[in-house]
Amino acid sequence: MSAASVTPAELVEFAQRELAFLAQGGMDGLDERGTQTVLAYVRPEITLELELDWREETAFMLVCRTVGGRPPPGYYRHDGRLMRMHLAEALTGVTSRTGARPSGCAGSPARPATAR
């Protein structure tokens, strides 16, 4: 199947199937937001969201705080707290939007880096 022949519905189905290992008895949420589709996998401490942006033709994996058993409100921030970050930022500990390490990431003032 070539990329040009894949429909949005087929891509969403493929992502659901390939990310099924994240689901406990099924995916936790599918949110259609106009030009975006978001698949959410909610766990007690963390939520993972796959955001498919149809207009920009991109996909992002977001690491999120779980709030009350649900994906967090807002987008990147809510009530002054970081709620979501891109997976690459979570792995490196550097926020590309500011170049700073978010509080709680290794090497940030709130959580000094430790020897590995």
Residue pairs with C-beta under 8 A, 6 or more apart in sequence:
1 10
6 14
8 37
8 52
8 54
11 52
12 30
12 37
12 39
12 52
15 39
15 50
15 52
16 27
16 30
16 39
19 27
19 39
19 41
19 50
20 27
22 41
22 48
23 41
27 39
27 40
27 41
28 40
28 41
28 42
28 47
29 38
29 39
29 40
29 42
29 71
30 37
30 38
30 39
30 40
31 37
31 38
31 40
35 53
35 54
35 55
35 56
36 51
36 52
36 53
36 54
36 55
37 51
37 52
37 54
38 49
38 50
38 51
38 52
39 49
39 50
39 52
40 47
40 48
40 49
40 71
41 47
41 48
41 49
42 66
42 69
42 70
42 71
43 66
44 66
44 69
45 66
46 63
46 64
46 65
46 66
47 63
47 64
47 65
47 66
47 70
47 71
47 72
48 61
48 62
48 63
48 64
49 61
49 62
49 64
49 71
49 84
50 59
50 60
50 61
50 62
51 59
51 60
51 61
51 62
52 59
53 59
53 60
60 86
60 87
61 86
61 87
62 84
62 85
62 86
62 87
63 84
63 85
63 86
63 87
63 90
64 71
64 72
64 83
64 84
64 85
65 72
65 81
65 82
65 83
65 84
66 72
67 73
67 83
72 78
72 83
72 84
73 83
74 83
75 83
75 84
76 82
76 83
76 84
76 85
76 97
77 83
82 102
82 103
82 104
85 95
85 102
86 96
88 96
89 95
89 96
89 102
90 105
93 101
93 102
93 105
93 106
93 107
93 108
94 100
94 101
95 101
95 102
100 108
101 107
101 108
102 108
103 109
103 110
103 111
104 110
104 111
105 111
106 112
106 113
106 114
107 113
